[in-house]
Amino acid sequence: MKVNLNPAKGMRDFTPKEKEIRDYVENVIVNTYKQSGFELIETPVVENIDNLIGSKGGENLKLIFKILKRGEKLNLSDENLTEDNLADLGLRYDLTVPLSRFYCNNRSKLPSVFKALQVGNVFRAERAQKGRYRSFKQCDIDIIGDDTKAAELELITTTAKALTALNVTDFVVRFNDRRVLKAVILDCGFNEEEFEGVCIVVDKLDKIGISGVEKELIEKEYNNDSIDKLMKALNNINEKGTECLNDYGVSENVINDVKGILDDVRAYAKGNYDIEFDFTLIRGMGYYTGSIFEIAYKSLGYSIAGGGRYDEMIGNFIGQKIPAIGFSIGFERLVNQLIEENFSVPNLEKVVLIYDKSDNYIEVIKKADELRSQNYTVSTYEKAKKLGKQLNTFEEYGYNKFAIFAGAETELKSM
């Protein structure tokens, strides 16, 4: 039987060089978040299927990897079997649902305002293609228990700090509020039941253009007058920003919230990055209730971070409204872009110590340890017949220094 040596579709292996960069990026992000007071937790990759399906995760609910019941619980002889009969668990599609469950389960041991940090893989049954994976890492910070704009400001500025620490500077924070979206869409004549469907179409604006949005809304047989009003609103808000939101029934307190966050972040950033109001920013998760935001990097056609308020999700577990908000860095997109830009881990001194077959290997280890005590990362390898080719290979692996073992006379040299 022929063995398929490729990873499962949508999954990946990582070379040592790729893993080195990934670990460095993760450590910078985690350390920045920890310095800002966020506390690291860990949750299982497997969740109860009811929690995942009931989470208002938008299109992601169609992408859940479901896990078959096991042993006696799995009865394939039953008639009219459905997925619900066969699966009782699933792989998490993001880190927000597990965090909400974790908080409800541990809230008596947590502070009233809990600042959580999570890093881990999530799973979505995406159509595998370049830049879209079925298993990918997320780096999340969340604040639970704070309903003031302080939470928005802390998440945005802290995420910006993490990116800046990686020398990612050419970025813009895009900001919107689901309350603004709902007010405008309802003011245009759509009803509550149509809101999510209209949002899904408007979310495609950057891909299909305003004419494409109009065409798709017409195809879905929404009211023509409402569609016409929404098209005019999109153009007007795009031109005037927050200054015209009063015209569409957005309450004064919501407008003030949005303006206040925009002004405060701009003042804090001091021109190092920008924040802009973007009414067409939707974000697909149905669980968002207020502020939503993304970070656009350079001219990439996708965001490298995103998040928002989900004040009702925890209430779905315990029947009590608890404010919550989170921001997630798109780890894979960020790392892929850094690799494309030939990013290398700074201040990493990697040495290959070459020895001869006739050398006493214990002495080679002692010399390697001596170099390690000087903060070098050292690997030992037996000398190849073609030393130049061997050194070129190690240089490609990221080694920047080498030494030929010669006892006390061993000398470090640059590649």
C-alpha positions in Angstrom: 0.0 0.0 0.0 1.3 3.4 -1.0 1.8 5.7 2.1 0.7 9.3 1.8 3.6 11.3 3.4 1.8 14.6 3.2 0.2 16.1 6.3 -3.6 15.8 6.4 -5.3 18.3 4.1 -5.2 21.8 5.5 -2.6 20.8 8.1 1.1 21.6 8.1 4.6 20.5 9.1 7.1 23.2 10.1 10.8 23.1 9.4 13.3 24.0 12.2 13.8 27.5 10.7 10.0 28.1 10.5 9.5 26.8 14.1 12.3 29.1 15.3 10.5 32.1 13.9 7.1 30.9 15.1 8.4 30.4 18.7 10.1 33.8 18.7 7.0 35.6 17.5 4.8 33.7 20.1 7.2 34.5 22.9 7.3 38.2 22.1 3.5 38.4 21.9 3.0 36.4 25.2 5.7 38.4 27.1 4.2 41.7 25.9 0.7 40.6 27.1 2.0 39.3 30.4 3.8 42.6 31.1 0.5 44.3 30.6 -1.1 42.2 33.3 -2.9 39.5 31.2 -2.8 36.1 32.8 -2.1 32.9 30.8 -4.7 30.1 30.9 -5.1 26.9 28.9 -8.3 25.2 27.8 -8.8 21.9 26.0 -9.0 21.7 22.2 -12.1 19.5 22.6 -15.4 21.1 23.7 -18.9 19.7 24.2 -20.6 20.0 20.9 -23.6 21.8 22.3 -21.4 24.6 23.6 -19.9 25.1 20.1 -23.1 24.9 18.2 -25.0 27.3 20.5 -22.3 29.9 20.4 -23.5 32.1 17.5 -20.2 31.7 15.7 -21.7 32.6 12.3 -20.3 30.7 9.3 -17.8 28.9 11.6 -20.6 26.7 12.9 -20.6 25.0 9.5 -16.9 24.3 9.8 -16.8 22.5 13.2 -14.8 19.2 13.2 -17.2 16.9 15.0 -16.0 13.9 17.0 -17.9 10.7 16.9 -19.4 9.2 20.1 -17.4 6.3 21.4 -18.0 2.7 22.4 -21.6 1.9 23.4 -22.7 5.5 22.9 -22.2 5.1 19.1 -25.0 3.1 17.7 -24.8 3.0 13.9 -27.8 0.6 13.7 -30.3 3.4 14.6 -32.5 4.6 11.7 -32.6 8.2 10.5 -29.1 9.0 11.9 -28.0 12.6 11.8 -24.8 14.3 12.8 -26.4 15.3 16.1 -27.0 11.6 16.9 -23.4 10.7 16.0 -21.3 13.5 17.6 -21.1 14.7 21.2 -17.8 16.6 21.1 -16.0 18.9 18.6 -12.7 20.6 18.1 -12.8 24.3 19.2 -13.1 26.7 16.2 -11.8 29.7 18.2 -10.6 30.5 21.8 -13.6 32.6 22.8 -16.1 29.9 23.4 -13.7 27.8 25.6 -12.8 31.0 27.5 -16.4 31.8 28.3 -17.0 28.2 29.5 -13.8 28.4 31.6 -14.8 31.7 33.2 -18.2 30.3 34.2 -16.6 27.2 35.6 -13.9 29.1 37.6 -15.4 32.6 38.3 -15.4 32.1 42.1 -11.6 31.9 41.9 -11.0 34.8 39.5 -10.9 38.6 40.0 -14.1 40.6 39.3 -12.3 42.0 36.2 -10.4 39.1 34.6 -7.7 39.7 32.0 -7.1 36.4 30.2 -4.3 35.4 27.8 -4.6 32.3 25.6 -2.4 30.8 22.9 -3.4 27.7 21.1 -4.5 25.9 18.0 -8.1 26.1 16.7 -9.7 24.0 14.0 -12.0 24.8 11.1 -13.0 22.5 8.3 -12.1 25.2 5.7 -11.7 24.6 2.0 -7.9 24.2 2.1 -6.1 26.9 0.0 -3.2 29.2 0.3 -3.4 31.2 3.5 -6.4 29.2 4.8 -5.6 26.2 7.1 -7.7 23.7 9.0 -5.5 24.0 12.0 -4.0 27.3 13.0 -2.7 29.2 16.1 -4.5 32.1 17.7 -3.1 34.5 20.3 -6.0 36.0 22.3 -6.3 38.6 25.1 -9.7 39.1 26.7 -11.2 41.3 29.5 -14.2 39.9 31.3 -16.2 42.1 33.7 -15.5 45.6 32.4 -18.2 47.3 30.4 -16.4 50.6 30.1 -14.3 51.8 27.1 -11.2 51.2 29.2 -11.4 47.6 28.1 -11.4 48.6 24.4 -8.6 50.9 24.9 -6.5 48.4 26.8 -7.0 45.7 24.2 -6.2 47.9 21.2 -3.1 49.5 22.7 -1.7 46.3 24.1 -2.1 44.5 20.8 -0.4 47.4 19.1 2.5 47.1 21.6 2.9 43.4 20.7 3.0 44.1 17.0 5.4 47.0 17.5 7.7 44.8 19.5 8.0 42.6 16.4 8.8 45.7 14.3 5.4 45.5 12.6 4.7 49.2 12.4 2.8 50.0 9.1 -0.6 49.1 10.4 -4.1 50.6 10.9 -6.8 49.7 13.4 -10.2 49.6 11.7 -13.0 50.2 14.2 -16.8 49.9 14.1 -19.6 49.0 16.5 -22.4 46.5 16.0 -24.8 48.9 17.6 -24.0 51.4 14.8 -24.5 48.7 12.2 -27.8 47.6 13.6 -29.2 51.2 13.9 -28.2 52.1 10.3 -29.5 48.9 8.7 -32.8 49.0 10.6 -33.2 52.7 9.8 -32.9 51.8 6.1 -36.0 49.6 6.5 -34.7 46.1 7.1 -36.1 44.2 10.1 -34.4 42.5 13.0 -34.6 39.0 11.4 -32.8 40.3 8.3 -30.0 42.1 10.1 -27.5 39.2 10.2 -28.1 38.3 6.6 -27.6 41.9 5.4 -24.4 42.1 7.5 -23.0 38.9 5.8 -23.5 40.6 2.4 -22.1 44.0 3.4 -19.1 42.2 4.8 -18.1 41.3 1.2 -17.9 44.9 0.1 -14.1 44.9 -0.1 -14.2 41.8 -2.4 -17.2 42.4 -4.6 -17.6 46.2 -4.5 -20.7 48.2 -3.7 -22.4 47.2 -7.0 -21.8 43.6 -6.0 -23.3 44.1 -2.6 -26.4 45.7 -4.2 -26.7 42.8 -6.7 -26.5 40.2 -4.0 -29.1 41.9 -1.8 -31.4 42.1 -4.7 -30.9 38.4 -5.5 -31.7 37.6 -1.9 -35.0 39.4 -2.4 -34.7 42.0 0.3 -37.0 45.1 -0.1 -35.8 47.3 -3.0 -36.4 50.5 -1.2 -34.4 49.3 1.8 -31.5 48.3 -0.5 -31.5 51.7 -2.2 -31.4 53.5 1.2 -28.6 51.2 2.4 -26.5 51.9 -0.7 -26.9 55.7 -0.2 -26.0 55.2 3.5 -22.9 53.3 2.7 -21.7 56.1 0.3 -22.6 58.8 2.8 -21.0 57.2 5.8 -17.9 56.3 3.8 -17.5 60.0 2.9 -18.5 61.7 6.2 -17.6 59.0 8.8 -19.1 59.4 12.3 -20.4 62.9 11.6 -23.5 61.7 9.8 -24.5 58.8 12.1 -27.2 60.9 13.8 -29.0 60.9 10.4 -29.5 57.1 10.7 -30.9 56.7 14.2 -27.6 55.9 15.9 -28.0 57.1 19.6 -25.8 59.9 20.9 -24.2 57.8 23.6 -23.1 55.2 21.0 -21.7 57.9 18.7 -19.8 59.4 21.7 -18.4 55.9 22.6 -17.1 55.4 19.1 -15.6 58.9 18.8 -14.1 58.7 22.3 -12.2 55.5 21.5 -11.0 56.8 18.2 -9.7 60.0 19.8 -8.1 58.3 22.7 -6.2 55.7 20.6 -5.0 58.4 18.2 -3.7 60.5 21.1 -1.9 57.4 22.6 -0.4 56.2 19.3 1.2 59.6 18.6 1.3 58.8 14.8 3.0 55.4 15.2 -0.2 53.8 13.9 -3.6 55.0 13.1 -7.2 54.1 14.0 -10.1 54.8 11.6 -13.9 54.3 11.7 -15.0 51.8 9.1 -18.7 51.2 8.9 -18.2 48.3 6.5 -16.3 46.3 9.1 -18.7 43.6 10.1 -16.7 40.5 11.4 -18.7 37.3 10.9 -19.3 36.2 14.5 -22.9 36.6 15.5 -21.9 36.8 19.1 -20.5 40.3 18.8 -22.6 42.9 20.6 -20.7 46.2 20.5 -17.3 47.4 19.5 -15.6 45.4 16.7 -12.1 46.0 15.4 -9.4 44.7 13.1 -5.8 45.5 12.3 -4.9 45.9 8.6 -1.2 45.6 7.8 0.4 47.3 4.8 -1.5 46.5 1.6 -2.4 43.0 2.5 -5.9 42.1 1.5 -6.7 40.6 4.9 -6.5 41.6 8.6 -3.8 40.3 10.9 -5.8 40.8 14.1 -9.5 41.1 15.0 -11.9 41.1 17.9 -14.8 42.8 19.6 -17.4 42.8 22.4 -19.4 39.7 23.2 -21.4 40.7 26.2 -24.0 38.0 25.9 -22.0 34.8 25.3 -21.2 34.2 29.0 -24.8 34.8 29.8 -25.7 32.0 27.5 -23.9 29.6 29.9 -25.1 31.0 33.3 -28.1 33.2 32.5 -26.4 36.4 33.7 -25.1 39.2 31.5 -21.4 39.7 32.0 -19.5 42.1 29.8 -16.6 40.6 27.8 -14.3 41.7 25.0 -11.4 40.1 23.2 -8.7 40.7 20.6 -7.0 38.0 18.6 -3.8 38.2 16.6 -4.0 36.2 13.4 -0.7 34.3 14.2 -0.4 32.4 11.0 -1.0 35.4 8.8 1.5 37.5 10.8 4.2 34.8 10.7 3.7 34.1 7.0 4.1 37.8 6.2 7.2 38.1 8.4 8.7 35.1 6.6 8.0 36.6 3.2 9.8 39.8 4.4 12.8 37.6 5.3 12.4 38.1 9.0 15.1 36.6 11.1 15.2 36.1 14.9 17.3 39.0 16.3 20.3 38.5 18.5 20.3 34.8 17.9 23.9 33.5 17.7 23.9 30.0 16.3 27.2 28.1 16.2 28.0 24.8 14.5 31.0 23.1 16.0 32.7 20.8 13.5 34.8 17.9 14.8 36.8 15.2 13.2 36.0 11.5 13.6 39.4 11.0 15.4 38.6 13.7 18.0 37.6 12.8 21.6 33.9 13.5 21.5 33.6 14.2 25.2 36.1 17.0 24.7 34.0 18.3 21.9 31.0 18.4 24.2 33.0 20.3 26.8 34.0 22.9 24.2 30.4 23.2 23.1 29.3 23.7 26.7 31.9 26.4 27.1 30.5 28.2 24.1 27.0 27.7 25.4 28.0 29.4 28.6 28.7 32.5 26.5 25.1 32.5 25.3 25.7 30.8 22.0 23.4 28.2 20.6 25.7 25.4 19.7 25.3 22.2 17.6 28.0 19.7 17.0 28.5 17.8 13.7 31.1 15.6 12.3 33.2 17.1 9.5 32.0 16.2 6.0 34.2 15.5 3.1 33.2 18.8 1.4 33.5 21.3 4.3 32.5 24.3 2.2 29.3 22.7 1.1 28.6 21.6 4.6 29.0 25.1 6.0 26.8 26.6 3.2 24.1 24.2 4.3 24.3 25.3 7.9 24.2 28.9 6.9 21.0 28.2 5.1 19.7 26.7 8.3 20.4 30.0 10.1 23.8 29.4 11.6 25.9 32.5 11.6 29.1 31.2 13.1 31.2 28.1 13.0 34.3 26.6 14.6 36.6 23.7 13.8 37.3 21.8 17.0 40.9 22.2 18.0 40.9 21.8 21.7 41.9 25.0 23.6 42.8 26.6 20.2 39.2 26.3 18.8 38.3 29.6 17.2 34.9 31.0 16.3 34.5 32.4 12.8 31.6 34.1 11.0 29.9 32.2 8.1 
